[in-house]
């Protein structure tokens, strides 16, 4: 049987053995982390995991997407909520 040669060099091999700090314990983290739910407390699912939601993909011009994203950010709204409102309004008008 032929002998195995050494693995070829890969710049990503360092990542396999690198030890990353626990993000939850980072003192530089400036966002609120999710806490474990308290027994009996309702748990809000992310829309991506909520069975009442479905993923909806569409194509719009980049300029429109960028402008809408900026405006939604200014108004502290999520794009998915805006799209849901616009589609619901459109359905009501039909």
MMTF fields as JSON, N, C-alpha, C and O atoms, coordinates in Angstrom:
{
  "mmtfVersion": "1.0.0",
  "mmtfProducer": "UNKNOWN",
  "numBonds": 375,
  "numAtoms": 376,
  "numGroups": 94,
  "numChains": 1,
  "numModels": 1,
  "chainsPerModel": [1],
  "groupsPerChain": [94],
  "chainIdList": ["A"],
  "bondAtomList": [4, 2, 8, 6, 12, 10, 16, 14, 20, 18, 24, 22, 28, 26, 32, 30, 36, 34, 40, 38, 44, 42, 48, 46, 52, 50, 56, 54, 60, 58, 64, 62, 68, 66, 72, 70, 76, 74, 80, 78, 84, 82, 88, 86, 92, 90, 96, 94, 100, 98, 104, 102, 108, 106, 112, 110, 116, 114, 120, 118, 124, 122, 128, 126, 132, 130, 136, 134, 140, 138, 144, 142, 148, 146, 152, 150, 156, 154, 160, 158, 164, 162, 168, 166, 172, 170, 176, 174, 180, 178, 184, 182, 188, 186, 192, 190, 196, 194, 200, 198, 204, 202, 208, 206, 212, 210, 216, 214, 220, 218, 224, 222, 228, 226, 232, 230, 236, 234, 240, 238, 244, 242, 248, 246, 252, 250, 256, 254, 260, 258, 264, 262, 268, 266, 272, 270, 276, 274, 280, 278, 284, 282, 288, 286, 292, 290, 296, 294, 300, 298, 304, 302, 308, 306, 312, 310, 316, 314, 320, 318, 324, 322, 328, 326, 332, 330, 336, 334, 340, 338, 344, 342, 348, 346, 352, 350, 356, 354, 360, 358, 364, 362, 368, 366, 372, 370],
  "bondOrderList": [1, 1, 1, 1, 1, 1, 1, 1, 1, 1, 1, 1, 1, 1, 1, 1, 1, 1, 1, 1, 1, 1, 1, 1, 1, 1, 1, 1, 1, 1, 1, 1, 1, 1, 1, 1, 1, 1, 1, 1, 1, 1, 1, 1, 1, 1, 1, 1, 1, 1, 1, 1, 1, 1, 1, 1, 1, 1, 1, 1, 1, 1, 1, 1, 1, 1, 1, 1, 1, 1, 1, 1, 1, 1, 1, 1, 1, 1, 1, 1, 1, 1, 1, 1, 1, 1, 1, 1, 1, 1, 1, 1, 1],
  "groupList": [{"groupName": "UNK", "atomNameList": ["N", "CA", "C", "O"], "elementList": ["N", "C", "C", "O"], "formalChargeList": [0, 0, 0, 0], "bondAtomList": [1, 0, 2, 1, 3, 2], "bondOrderList": [1, 1, 2], "singleLetterCode": "X", "chemCompType": "L-PEPTIDE LINKING"}],
  "groupTypeList": [0, 0, 0, 0, 0, 0, 0, 0, 0, 0, 0, 0, 0, 0, 0, 0, 0, 0, 0, 0, 0, 0, 0, 0, 0, 0, 0, 0, 0, 0, 0, 0, 0, 0, 0, 0, 0, 0, 0, 0, 0, 0, 0, 0, 0, 0, 0, 0, 0, 0, 0, 0, 0, 0, 0, 0, 0, 0, 0, 0, 0, 0, 0, 0, 0, 0, 0, 0, 0, 0, 0, 0, 0, 0, 0, 0, 0, 0, 0, 0, 0, 0, 0, 0, 0, 0, 0, 0, 0, 0, 0, 0, 0, 0],
  "groupIdList": [1, 2, 3, 4, 5, 6, 7, 8, 9, 10, 11, 12, 13, 14, 15, 16, 17, 18, 19, 20, 21, 22, 23, 24, 25, 26, 27, 28, 29, 30, 31, 32, 33, 34, 35, 36, 37, 38, 39, 40, 41, 42, 43, 44, 45, 46, 47, 48, 49, 50, 51, 52, 53, 54, 55, 56, 57, 58, 59, 60, 61, 62, 63, 64, 65, 66, 67, 68, 69, 70, 71, 72, 73, 74, 75, 76, 77, 78, 79, 80, 81, 82, 83, 84, 85, 86, 87, 88, 89, 90, 91, 92, 93, 94],
  "secStructList": [7, 7, 7, 7, 7, 7, 7, 7, 7, 7, 6, 6, 2, 2, 2, 2, 2, 7, 7, 7, 7, 7, 4, 4, 4, 7, 6, 6, 7, 7, 1, 7, 7, 7, 7, 7, 7, 7, 6, 6, 7, 7, 7, 7, 7, 7, 6, 6, 6, 7, 6, 6, 7, 7, 7, 7, 7, 7, 7, 7, 7, 2, 2, 2, 2, 2, 2, 2, 2, 2, 2, 2, 2, 2, 6, 6, 7, 7, 2, 2, 2, 2, 2, 2, 2, 2, 2, 2, 2, 2, 2, 2, 2, 7],
  "xCoordList": [0.841, 0.0, 0.885, 1.894, 0.487, 1.276, 1.043, -0.051, 2.089, 1.98, 1.28, 1.396, 0.549, -0.119, 0.911, 1.764, 0.821, 1.715, 1.077, -0.116, 1.887, 1.389, 0.323, 0.36, -0.621, -1.673, -1.061, -0.142, -1.542, -1.024, -1.37, -2.349, -0.562, -0.786, -2.104, -2.429, -2.844, -4.07, -4.088, -3.858, -4.357, -4.407, -5.55, -5.582, -6.489, -7.622, -7.38, -8.201, -6.26, -5.984, -5.873, -6.172, -5.445, -5.339, -6.714, -6.845, -7.735, -9.078, -9.616, -10.417, -9.184, -9.663, -9.229, -9.95, -8.056, -7.518, -7.619, -7.316, -8.039, -8.114, -9.178, -10.243, -8.874, -9.846, -10.467, -9.78, -11.769, -12.478, -13.067, -13.538, -13.04, -13.649, -15.149, -15.772, -15.709, -17.156, -17.82, -17.628, -18.605, -19.237, -20.152, -20.245, -20.824, -21.752, -21.046, -21.665, -19.773, -19.077, -18.21, -17.497, -18.263, -17.431, -17.88, -19.064, -16.92, -17.28, -17.399, -17.81, -17.039, -17.131, -18.437, -18.683, -19.253, -20.509, -21.486, -21.794, -21.98, -22.846, -24.284, -25.001, -24.713, -26.108, -26.685, -25.957, -27.99, -28.671, -28.759, -29.277, -28.258, -28.332, -29.647, -30.217, -30.128, -31.355, -31.114, -30.06, -32.091, -31.992, -32.812, -33.74, -32.463, -33.213, -34.637, -34.821, -35.644, -37.03, -37.281, -36.747, -38.094, -38.49, -39.612, -40.452, -39.641, -40.665, -42.049, -42.367, -42.869, -44.234, -44.336, -45.44, -43.196, -43.188, -43.287, -42.637, -44.089, -44.225, -42.917, -42.248, -42.554, -41.317, -41.667, -42.414, -41.123, -41.335, -40.34, -39.132, -40.848, -39.982, -39.526, -40.252, -38.333, -37.89, -38.786, -39.265, -39.011, -39.889, -39.403, -40.208, -38.088, -37.551, -37.89, -37.833, -38.242, -38.598, -40.086, -40.57, -40.801, -42.231, -43.002, -42.892, -43.774, -44.505, -45.588, -46.104, -45.943, -46.956, -46.378, -47.122, -45.063, -44.4, -43.76, -43.424, -43.595, -42.887, -41.897, -42.113, -40.824, -39.818, -40.353, -40.978, -40.106, -40.621, -39.457, -38.933, -39.061, -37.935, -38.437, -39.271, -37.924, -38.314, -37.135, -36.161, -37.225, -36.168, -36.672, -37.743, -35.885, -36.169, -34.856, -33.782, -34.932, -33.704, -32.882, -33.441, -31.563, -30.676, -30.932, -30.907, -31.179, -31.42, -32.663, -32.672, -33.714, -34.955, -34.708, -35.128, -34.04, -33.752, -32.959, -33.289, -31.917, -31.07, -31.869, -31.744, -32.684, -33.462, -34.49, -34.67, -35.163, -36.166, -35.492, -36.006, -34.344, -33.617, -33.226, -33.376, -32.725, -32.33, -33.532, -33.462, -34.635, -35.835, -36.399, -36.82, -36.411, -36.897, -36.019, -36.521, -34.723, -33.793, -34.048, -34.045, -34.27, -34.573, -35.834, -35.91, -36.815, -38.089, -38.131, -39.174, -36.988, -36.874, -37.881, -38.541, -37.989, -38.903, -38.119, -37.061, -38.625, -38.011, -38.609, -39.791, -37.777, -38.262, -39.386, -40.34, -39.285, -40.328, -41.672, -42.714, -41.655, -42.908, -43.488, -44.701, -42.624, -43.071, -43.693, -44.758, -43.026, -43.549, -44.876, -45.812, -44.958, -46.217, -47.355, -48.462, -47.08, -48.101, -48.526, -49.718, -47.569, -47.89, -48.696, -49.658, -48.324, -49.063, -50.472, -51.427, -50.605, -51.933, -52.824, -53.998, -52.275, -53.032, -53.476, -54.598, -52.583, -52.909, -54.038, -54.933, -53.992, -55.056, -56.401, -57.427, -56.402, -57.648, -58.245, -59.465, -57.382, -57.841, -58.396, -59.04, -58.153, -58.592, -60.063, -60.598],
  "yCoordList": [-1.182, 0.0, 1.245, 1.307, 2.234, 3.467, 4.243, 4.237, 4.903, 5.724, 7.022, 7.564, 7.503, 8.79, 9.903, 9.876, 10.863, 12.008, 13.024, 12.964, 13.934, 14.975, 15.798, 15.962, 16.307, 17.137, 18.384, 18.968, 18.806, 20.033, 21.242, 21.229, 22.273, 23.487, 24.139, 24.233, 24.578, 25.32, 26.519, 26.359, 27.722, 28.893, 28.806, 29.56, 27.882, 27.747, 26.73, 26.589, 26.027, 25.013, 25.621, 24.957, 26.881, 27.561, 27.716, 27.653, 27.916, 28.123, 26.888, 26.998, 25.72, 24.476, 24.353, 23.789, 24.878, 24.725, 25.999, 25.985, 27.103, 28.362, 28.289, 27.7, 28.889, 28.935, 30.327, 31.337, 30.347, 31.613, 31.894, 30.981, 33.168, 33.494, 33.269, 33.39, 32.947, 32.752, 34.099, 35.018, 34.217, 35.493, 35.951, 37.148, 35.025, 35.41, 36.049, 36.801, 35.763, 36.33, 37.518, 38.067, 37.92, 39.028, 40.322, 40.659, 41.052, 42.332, 43.432, 44.548, 43.123, 44.108, 43.997, 44.77, 43.058, 42.848, 43.942, 44.093, 44.713, 45.839, 45.622, 46.579, 44.342, 44.053, 43.202, 42.529, 43.243, 42.443, 41.01, 40.749, 40.083, 38.67, 38.091, 38.526, 37.098, 36.422, 35.685, 35.082, 35.741, 35.024, 33.749, 33.652, 32.785, 31.543, 31.84, 32.632, 31.223, 31.479, 30.944, 29.907, 31.665, 31.251, 30.234, 30.361, 29.24, 28.199, 28.826, 29.688, 28.403, 28.907, 30.175, 30.624, 30.757, 31.993, 31.661, 30.726, 32.413, 32.194, 32.534, 33.501, 31.742, 31.964, 32.489, 31.847, 33.668, 34.216, 33.564, 33.614, 32.949, 32.333, 33.39, 34.341, 33.218, 34.054, 33.733, 32.607, 34.705, 34.471, 33.309, 32.591, 33.12, 32.023, 30.657, 29.658, 30.591, 29.319, 29.198, 28.125, 30.301, 30.307, 29.644, 30.079, 28.607, 27.908, 28.766, 28.393, 29.886, 30.76, 31.677, 32.394, 31.659, 32.506, 31.643, 30.483, 32.227, 31.561, 32.547, 33.759, 32.02, 32.867, 33.35, 32.587, 34.61, 35.237, 35.976, 36.94, 35.526, 36.14, 36.821, 36.278, 38.011, 38.755, 39.591, 39.772, 40.094, 40.929, 42.353, 42.584, 43.3, 44.721, 45.391, 44.866, 46.54, 47.237, 47.595, 47.902, 47.552, 47.816, 49.185, 49.334, 50.194, 51.542, 51.583, 52.231, 50.898, 50.859, 50.128, 50.597, 48.998, 48.216, 49.048, 49.081, 49.715, 50.524, 51.673, 51.934, 52.352, 53.487, 53.031, 53.682, 51.907, 51.38, 50.927, 51.167, 50.274, 49.815, 50.985, 50.916, 52.052, 53.229, 53.872, 54.239, 54.008, 54.628, 53.775, 54.305, 52.453, 51.552, 51.652, 51.625, 51.766, 51.912, 53.207, 53.229, 54.291, 55.588, 55.511, 56.132, 54.747, 54.645, 53.459, 53.166, 52.773, 51.64, 50.538, 49.998, 50.211, 49.164, 48.07, 48.328, 46.862, 45.759, 45.703, 45.988, 45.331, 45.235, 44.221, 44.439, 43.12, 42.095, 42.629, 42.284, 43.472, 44.06, 45.034, 45.081, 45.803, 46.738, 45.998, 46.379, 44.94, 44.154, 43.512, 43.498, 42.981, 42.374, 43.392, 43.084, 44.613, 45.658, 46.041, 46.174, 46.218, 46.602, 45.521, 45.831, 44.26, 43.172, 43.038, 42.797, 43.191, 43.123, 44.247, 44.025, 45.46, 46.612, 46.376, 46.711, 45.801, 45.523, 44.512, 44.66, 43.476, 42.462, 43.068, 42.732, 43.957, 44.592, 45.438, 45.545, 46.041, 46.925, 46.143, 46.726, 44.843, 44.04, 43.667, 42.996],
  "zCoordList": [0.0, 0.0, 0.0, 0.702, -0.802, -0.803, 0.487, 1.051, 0.933, 2.136, 1.808, 0.709, 2.794, 2.622, 2.754, 3.641, 1.874, 1.987, 2.936, 3.231, 3.393, 4.299, 3.578, 2.359, 4.359, 3.787, 3.157, 3.732, 1.995, 1.387, 2.25, 2.997, 2.135, 2.922, 2.524, 1.34, 3.504, 3.27, 4.206, 5.405, 3.69, 4.575, 5.586, 6.558, 5.352, 6.25, 7.361, 8.268, 7.292, 8.307, 9.695, 10.688, 9.777, 11.069, 11.702, 12.924, 10.884, 11.407, 12.106, 13.035, 11.671, 12.278, 13.728, 14.551, 14.043, 15.389, 16.207, 17.4, 15.596, 16.324, 17.405, 17.216, 18.524, 19.614, 19.623, 19.772, 19.461, 19.436, 20.811, 21.488, 21.226, 22.517, 22.462, 21.407, 23.592, 23.669, 23.47, 24.267, 22.401, 22.065, 23.182, 23.452, 23.832, 24.89, 26.082, 26.835, 26.258, 27.405, 27.011, 27.851, 25.748, 25.304, 25.948, 25.932, 26.521, 27.141, 26.098, 26.415, 24.848, 23.779, 23.005, 22.079, 23.374, 22.677, 23.079, 24.261, 22.101, 22.421, 21.978, 21.684, 21.93, 21.624, 22.743, 23.472, 22.864, 23.882, 23.399, 22.313, 24.193, 23.835, 24.299, 25.3, 23.558, 23.96, 25.266, 25.473, 26.127, 27.381, 27.283, 26.48, 28.099, 28.131, 28.602, 29.526, 27.987, 28.403, 29.809, 30.204, 30.541, 31.879, 31.743, 30.852, 32.598, 32.535, 32.488, 33.307, 31.542, 31.409, 30.575, 30.264, 30.21, 29.431, 27.94, 27.472, 27.196, 25.754, 25.066, 25.432, 24.071, 23.338, 21.951, 21.213, 21.59, 20.254, 19.313, 19.545, 18.246, 17.254, 16.263, 15.973, 15.755, 14.647, 13.457, 13.322, 12.607, 11.459, 10.607, 10.013, 10.545, 9.735, 10.313, 9.596, 11.596, 12.235, 12.542, 12.901, 12.399, 12.703, 11.561, 10.415, 11.852, 10.781, 10.132, 9.078, 10.72, 10.137, 9.06, 8.392, 8.891, 7.904, 6.829, 7.065, 5.638, 4.552, 3.946, 3.972, 3.408, 2.784, 1.441, 0.704, 1.128, -0.084, -0.745, -0.188, -1.916, -2.621, -3.878, -4.603, -4.129, -5.315, -5.789, -5.058, -6.996, -7.548, -7.721, -8.281, -7.235, -7.415, -7.818, -7.528, -8.479, -8.839, -7.593, -6.54, -7.724, -6.582, -5.967, -4.745, -6.815, -6.278, -5.414, -4.368, -5.84, -5.067, -3.748, -2.691, -3.806, -2.598, -1.595, -0.409, -2.071, -1.186, -0.557, 0.639, -1.36, -0.855, 0.184, 1.213, -0.093, 0.835, 2.129, 3.222, 1.999, 3.175, 4.083, 5.302, 3.471, 4.254, 4.938, 6.111, 4.205, 4.775, 5.905, 6.933, 5.718, 6.764, 8.0, 9.124, 7.802, 8.924, 9.677, 10.908, 8.931, 9.554, 10.415, 11.476, 9.95, 10.657, 11.615, 12.201, 11.774, 12.699, 12.366, 13.254, 11.067, 10.6, 9.907, 9.331, 9.96, 9.235, 7.837, 7.644, 6.862, 5.492, 5.374, 4.628, 6.098, 5.997, 6.483, 5.925, 7.521, 8.005, 6.981, 6.781, 6.341, 5.315, 4.131, 3.646, 3.669, 2.545, 2.924, 2.126, 4.145, 4.607, 4.595, 4.155, 5.081, 5.108, 3.69, 3.415, 2.8, 1.419, 0.716, 0.013, 0.893, 0.257, 0.84, 0.102, 2.153, 2.789, 2.298, 2.001, 2.209, 1.707, 0.253, -0.126, -0.542, -1.929, -2.044, -2.877, -1.199, -1.202, -0.817, -1.409, 0.169, 0.605, -0.508, -0.625, -1.329, -2.404, -3.602, -4.475, -3.648, -4.807, -4.696, -5.578]
}
